[in-house]
């Protein structure tokens, strides 16, 4: 195994360690994989034999093995989780794992990160799937979610595009105006007689806007940014 492959495996294991249900057997399996690939430091052999040992001991030896291999153990949870999310998205898109398995992984990330704006769109999609059974939606239209697998796969594509473009929270809170084709902060206008407020484009005042939290709006915003 190349060094970058080893680092990727370590990143994934450290990320999974953050979530409930993590099994230290993953550390042992990693050591067995190293042995099969010709790695021979003594700590690897020790780690491979720690099936029934306390988690703290297994975790300690995993750190020692990582150090012996000259690899990094990231302590920054945000970085670890982002690497894990990116890997999950790439695995779904490439077909290595099912869209449902990947979707569940992302929902775990959403909960663990307290609904971080970088990942919350997966929860929005899950909410629409649930609400659709009751006859209404919050974020997307029926056309978008009629094919569950296709909608989830599209969300993964959009997630990777957003990561690549390094968009910030202000962009995630913006809208796309279908009238003037601009990206703008969300604004509100008040109807003259009813005094009811409605969302609109800050630039031209049109109410024909799409939110970033919808797949259609997100796609239009990201593609517009990509062309800049």
Secondary structure as GFF3:
##gff-version 3
##sequence-region A 1 228
A	DSSP	alpha_helix	3	16	.	.	.	ID=ss1
A	DSSP	alpha_helix	25	36	.	.	.	ID=ss2
A	DSSP	alpha_helix	42	48	.	.	.	ID=ss3
A	DSSP	alpha_helix	55	68	.	.	.	ID=ss4
A	DSSP	alpha_helix	77	94	.	.	.	ID=ss5
A	DSSP	alpha_helix	99	112	.	.	.	ID=ss6
A	DSSP	alpha_helix	120	132	.	.	.	ID=ss7
A	DSSP	alpha_helix	142	145	.	.	.	ID=ss8
A	DSSP	alpha_helix	148	165	.	.	.	ID=ss9
A	DSSP	alpha_helix	169	172	.	.	.	ID=ss10
A	DSSP	beta_strand	174	177	.	.	.	ID=ss11
A	DSSP	beta_strand	183	190	.	.	.	ID=ss12
A	DSSP	beta_strand	197	201	.	.	.	ID=ss13
A	DSSP	beta_strand	209	211	.	.	.	ID=ss14
A	DSSP	alpha_helix	215	227	.	.	.	ID=ss15
###
